[in-house]
Amino acid sequence: MASDVRPERSKAHRLKRLRHEGLKPPVQSGDGPRPDAVLDCGWGRLLFAQTFETAEPLVEALRAEGPDRRDIAFYVRNPHVLLAQAPQELFLDPSHTYRLELATYRAGRRQPRGFTVRRLTSEADAQAVNDIYAKRRMVPVPPDFFWSHRDDRTITYFVAEDATGAVIGTVTGVNHARAFDDPECGSSLWCLAVDPQATQPGVGEALVRRLAEHFKTQGLAYMDLSVMHDNDQAIALYEKLGFRRVSFFGVKRKNPINEALFVGPTDDHDLNPYARIIVNEARRRGIHTEIIDAEGGLFRLNWGGRSVRCRESLSELTSAVALSICDDKRMTRRIVEAAGVRVPERVDPDDPSAIDAALERFGALVVKPARGEQGQGVAVGLTTMKAVQSALVRARRICSEVLIEEQVQGEDLRLVVIDYKVVACALRRPPRVIGDGRTPLRALIEHQSRRRAAATGGESTIPIDEETERTLGEAGYGLDDVAPEGVEVLVRKAANLHLGGTIHDVTEEVHPTLIRAAVAAARAIDIPVTGIDLMVKSPREPDYAFIEANERPGLANHEPQPTAERFIDLLFPLSAPTSARAVVRADV
């Protein structure tokens, strides 16, 4: 029995329709589709199921999937027939197929603001696209594959570039006529991804529209895509653009990359991203995981007779003493300062004259609760006594004991230290929005907050509160004001991920002095896993000031650095491959 999709119209009928509509039909080399058509896309292969006469050769083609790749048999009309051939090896992808009829598609009137969409043109573009894939936990593509296919007429790559030249989004298109002489003259969209740190609205929509317009000018009839059934945000965008559901299916091979799609419901669906990244890494190594309290991120790992309980990256290896040191920011300061780590100057919160003198000396101060997490109660950039007093009131709602420190100018650098080695470094930047000349700042903030929540599993949102209003007010805006087009507006001054901040990997460029400071702080506290926050002029320069130590650093959002891998190495050293253990020993 055939598992394929038969063309609903003849090639002659399709070409006649294209000419009637004034569209140029693509060049075709034969009288029908090439049989058993397979296209290498770098991340895996597209197997066009409608070109396979029977199920057996399609199954064999899927079995030829390469390591760490994700092949997709697409346009499967009778998936039950295909799955019956290899039920232990294949599964039905839980995605919907959507189609955009290009003959009736109309270009959008709104032009991209704050970014442009263009072709992929350099090896740097290729690396930037892979960086976005890593952040989105997508399968990477060998950079030379992008580059070698830059002029390919079968595969088309577009990228979105912001005003600084940074690539913030990407999309891939496949021309079916050139891929396998498709009688239907179709095309498809793959790998739409937007950098989760991007602040510009409409990046995904602009990329989809650009690809649709590109294929329409090539005389193609439609553009299809596959989207997860529960990706409501993406589905809403596609339906807004005119896509409609069609009854084609995708079939994939059961492999570690696809595991979450075919194992069915698990007990970790309520885990946050910081716990899930560790649980997933443990399961990849065959370590037994037991979810004790999903909502609290509490789980147990068992392997080789060893059992360790963890709450996200906080494990039983962290002592209660180390935990108490991190919990009290005043004690943390004293401990790391005694170890030779530079800390900001402290100001007595109960001495108004000292606060006045500090304002005159430093220009700006920071107020934060002595105990607290996720940036709650922290106020940055306070330049007046009134602002300091208001911040003290808010901070004391979190903890009765508060700190006032000099504000050290620079950027917030997070260094993740595991087993007293730095494994990831990232700049944390405060949330900001870009004005478009017509939308109130409140709406822009809400839109950016939704994007941050979607990118972090709900862990990062931008609150609209007194601190947000104060920050906007200092820039001369209110929540209902409209910022000019292209103007970047700071929303909050604290660079906390949970409050909408963004994180940018700089591991390969951090100055050795900063590395040594982070390790010294971790050793002074005697904590095996920690996030050390420094204020730096630049990650490439040695100047810094210690801000705080986090006893439960989030290991997610540090792609492509192997934070979860190093955490599991710490807990279960023998679970790592021999080659990896050799590398770790070499780094000691």
Secondary structure, 3 states (H helix, E strand, C coil): CCCCCCCCCCHHHHHHHHHHCCCCCCCCCCCCCCCCCEEECCCCEEEEHHHCCCHHHHHHHHHCCCCCCCCEEEEECCHHHHHHHCCCCEEECCEEEEEEECCCCCCCCCCCCCEEEEECCCHHHHHHHHHHHHHCCCCCCCHHHHHHCCCCCCEEEEEEEECCCCEEEEEEEEEHHHHHCCCCCEEEEEEEEECCCCCCCCHHHHHHHHHHHHHHHCCCCEEEEEEECCCHHHHHHHHHCCCEEECCEEEEECCCCCHHHHCCCCCCCCCCHHHHHHHHHHHHCCCEEEEEECCCCEEEEEECCEEEEEECCEECCCCHHHHHHHHCHHHHHHHHHHCCCCCCCEECCCCHHHHHHHHHHHCCEEEEECCCCCCCCCEEEECCHHHHHHHHHHHHHHCCCEEEEECCCCEEEEEEEECCEEEEEEEEECCEEECCCCCEHHHHHHHHHHHHHHHCCCCCCCCCCHHHHHHHHHCCCCCCCECCCCCEEECCCCCCHHHCCEEEECHHHCCHHHHHHHHHHHHHHCCCEEEEEEEECCCCCCCEEEEEEECCCCCCCCCCCCHHHHHHHHHCHHHCCHHHHHHHHHHC
